[in-house]
Amino acid sequence: MFTTCFRWIWGTVWHPASPAPVSVKRTLERTYQVVSTASVETLWQTVTNLAEMASWHPLITATNAPNGLKAKPGLIYRVFTRWLPVPVKIFVERVLPGELLSVRIFPVPGLEERVIYRIESTVWGTQVSYSVTLRGWLSPFAWSLLKPYAAQVAAALAAAAEESTRPTLTGTRKLPYQDLLSLMMVMSGGLAVLQIRNS
């Protein structure tokens, strides 16, 4: 009996059972919102025009989407970002016309990103929401690189949409001497020619 008790104490106190491995899932979520003077239609056209996204998106420098391509569920395209030197695959997950665009991004192994754009008409204007969710053990490191740019996306989208609605002057021809310096250079050139002809 003494031997049995000793073995039990030795097994439980000095050699406890190894704990089961615990998987740690890290998730980071942030949402940024702005109010725009642009209409819902204009904002929606801007955010779903994938070929022009690099012209306003703070995180994207180039895309392989052809001109005229619009976001639709199941679409896969690639972009170049400011924080990675390799192309990143983007999967269009969900589209609610005029309301919501959800995409999933797979930058590197150990990191998955989901981005949701929401557009909603309010009494103050059109509200633009940009939500980003990072999953994986690389999330804290990736967020340290993404945060300065992610905070600007909603405002950049609103600014791009508002810029597209501003009226532009058409039918006017710009003269080569519309400023004073150019006019003086033209006049001095003309005087020099007259002097040569008269000599």
C-alpha positions as CSV (number, residue, x, y, z in Angstrom):
1,M,0.0,0.0,0.0
2,F,2.9,2.3,0.8
3,T,4.3,1.7,-2.6
4,T,1.0,2.5,-4.3
5,C,0.6,5.8,-2.4
6,F,4.2,6.7,-3.2
7,R,3.7,6.1,-6.9
8,W,0.5,8.2,-6.8
9,I,2.2,11.1,-5.0
10,W,5.2,10.9,-7.3
11,G,3.0,10.9,-10.4
12,T,0.7,13.8,-9.4
13,V,3.1,16.1,-7.6
14,W,6.5,15.6,-9.2
15,H,5.4,14.5,-12.7
16,P,2.0,16.2,-13.4
17,A,0.3,15.5,-16.7
18,S,1.4,17.8,-19.5
19,P,-1.3,20.4,-20.2
20,A,-3.0,20.3,-23.6
21,P,-1.7,22.8,-26.1
22,V,-3.8,25.9,-26.3
23,S,-4.1,27.7,-29.6
24,V,-4.0,31.5,-29.3
25,K,-6.0,33.5,-31.9
26,R,-5.2,37.1,-32.0
27,T,-7.8,39.5,-33.5
28,L,-7.6,43.2,-34.0
29,E,-10.6,45.3,-35.1
30,R,-10.9,49.0,-35.9
31,T,-13.5,51.2,-37.5
32,Y,-13.1,54.7,-38.9
33,Q,-15.9,57.0,-40.0
34,V,-16.3,60.3,-41.8
35,V,-19.2,62.3,-43.2
36,S,-19.0,63.3,-46.8
37,T,-20.8,65.8,-49.0
38,A,-20.7,63.4,-51.9
39,S,-23.8,61.4,-52.7
40,V,-24.2,57.7,-52.0
41,E,-24.0,56.9,-55.7
42,T,-20.8,58.8,-56.2
43,L,-19.1,57.2,-53.2
44,W,-20.2,53.8,-54.3
45,Q,-18.9,54.3,-57.8
46,T,-15.5,55.4,-56.4
47,V,-15.1,52.5,-54.0
48,T,-16.1,49.9,-56.5
49,N,-14.0,51.2,-59.3
50,L,-11.1,48.8,-58.7
51,A,-8.8,50.0,-61.5
52,E,-8.8,53.6,-60.0
53,M,-8.4,52.5,-56.3
54,A,-4.7,53.2,-56.3
55,S,-5.4,56.9,-57.1
56,W,-6.9,57.6,-53.7
57,H,-6.3,54.6,-51.4
58,P,-3.5,55.3,-48.9
59,L,-2.4,51.7,-48.7
60,I,-2.6,50.7,-52.4
61,T,0.0,51.8,-54.9
62,A,-1.1,49.7,-58.0
63,T,-3.6,47.1,-59.0
64,N,-4.0,44.6,-61.9
65,A,-7.7,45.3,-62.3
66,P,-8.5,46.4,-65.8
67,N,-10.4,49.7,-66.5
68,G,-14.1,49.4,-65.9
69,L,-13.9,46.4,-63.7
70,K,-16.4,46.7,-60.8
71,A,-16.4,44.7,-57.5
72,K,-18.6,41.7,-57.5
73,P,-18.8,38.6,-55.2
74,G,-16.2,36.0,-56.0
75,L,-13.8,38.3,-57.9
76,I,-10.1,37.9,-57.2
77,Y,-7.6,40.6,-58.1
78,R,-4.1,41.6,-56.9
79,V,-2.7,44.9,-55.6
80,F,0.6,46.3,-54.5
81,T,0.7,47.8,-51.1
82,R,2.9,50.3,-49.4
83,W,4.1,47.9,-46.7
84,L,4.8,44.8,-48.8
85,P,7.1,44.5,-51.9
86,V,5.0,41.6,-53.3
87,P,1.5,41.6,-54.9
88,V,-1.3,40.8,-52.5
89,K,-4.4,38.8,-53.4
90,I,-7.8,40.3,-52.6
91,F,-11.1,38.3,-52.7
92,V,-14.4,40.1,-53.0
93,E,-16.5,38.5,-50.3
94,R,-19.8,40.4,-50.3
95,V,-21.4,43.2,-52.2
96,L,-24.6,45.1,-51.3
97,P,-25.0,47.7,-54.1
98,G,-24.9,51.2,-52.7
99,E,-24.4,50.0,-49.1
100,L,-21.6,47.6,-48.4
101,L,-18.4,46.1,-49.9
102,S,-16.5,43.4,-48.0
103,V,-13.2,41.9,-49.1
104,R,-10.7,39.5,-47.6
105,I,-7.0,40.0,-48.0
106,F,-4.3,37.4,-47.7
107,P,-0.9,39.2,-47.4
108,V,1.4,36.6,-45.9
109,P,1.0,33.3,-44.1
110,G,-0.1,33.8,-40.5
111,L,-2.2,36.9,-41.3
112,E,-5.7,37.4,-42.7
113,E,-7.4,40.7,-43.2
114,R,-11.0,41.6,-43.7
115,V,-12.0,45.1,-44.9
116,I,-15.6,46.4,-45.0
117,Y,-16.7,49.6,-46.6
118,R,-20.1,50.9,-45.6
119,I,-22.0,53.9,-47.1
120,E,-25.1,55.3,-45.5
121,S,-27.1,58.4,-46.1
122,T,-27.7,60.5,-43.0
123,V,-29.3,63.9,-42.2
124,W,-25.7,65.4,-41.9
125,G,-24.5,63.9,-45.2
126,T,-23.2,60.6,-46.4
127,Q,-21.4,58.5,-43.7
128,V,-18.5,56.5,-44.9
129,S,-17.2,53.7,-42.6
130,Y,-14.0,51.7,-43.0
131,S,-13.7,48.6,-40.8
132,V,-10.6,46.5,-40.7
133,T,-10.1,43.2,-38.9
134,L,-6.8,41.4,-38.6
135,R,-6.5,37.7,-37.6
136,G,-3.4,35.6,-37.0
137,W,-0.3,35.6,-34.9
138,L,1.2,38.4,-37.0
139,S,-1.7,40.8,-36.3
140,P,0.1,43.0,-33.8
141,F,3.2,43.5,-36.0
142,A,1.0,44.0,-39.1
143,W,-1.1,46.6,-37.3
144,S,1.9,48.6,-36.3
145,L,2.6,49.1,-40.0
146,L,-1.0,49.5,-41.2
147,K,-2.4,51.8,-38.6
148,P,-1.1,55.1,-39.9
149,Y,-2.6,54.4,-43.4
150,A,-5.8,52.7,-42.2
151,A,-6.8,55.8,-40.3
152,Q,-6.8,57.8,-43.5
153,V,-8.8,55.5,-45.8
154,A,-12.3,56.7,-45.0
155,A,-11.3,60.3,-45.4
156,A,-9.4,59.6,-48.6
157,L,-12.4,57.9,-50.1
158,A,-14.7,60.8,-49.2
159,A,-12.2,63.3,-50.6
160,A,-11.8,61.4,-53.9
161,A,-15.6,61.2,-54.4
162,E,-16.1,64.9,-53.6
163,E,-13.3,65.8,-56.0
164,S,-15.0,63.9,-58.8
165,T,-18.2,66.0,-58.4
166,R,-16.5,69.4,-58.6
167,P,-17.3,71.3,-61.8
168,T,-14.5,71.8,-64.2
169,L,-14.1,74.5,-66.8
170,T,-14.4,73.2,-70.4
171,G,-14.0,74.8,-73.7
172,T,-11.3,77.3,-72.6
173,R,-8.0,77.3,-74.2
174,K,-4.9,78.1,-72.1
175,L,-2.7,80.7,-73.8
176,P,1.1,80.3,-73.4
177,Y,1.4,83.8,-71.9
178,Q,-1.4,83.8,-69.2
179,D,1.1,85.0,-66.6
180,L,3.1,88.2,-66.5
181,L,6.5,86.6,-66.8
182,S,5.5,84.7,-69.9
183,L,4.0,87.8,-71.5
184,M,7.2,89.7,-70.9
185,M,9.2,87.0,-72.5
186,V,7.0,87.0,-75.6
187,M,7.2,90.7,-75.9
188,S,10.9,90.8,-75.5
189,G,11.2,88.1,-78.1
190,G,9.1,90.1,-80.5
191,L,11.2,93.2,-80.0
192,A,14.3,91.3,-80.7
193,V,13.0,90.1,-84.0
194,L,12.0,93.6,-85.0
195,Q,15.4,94.9,-84.2
196,I,17.0,92.2,-86.4
197,R,14.7,93.0,-89.3
198,N,15.4,96.7,-89.1
199,S,19.2,96.3,-88.9
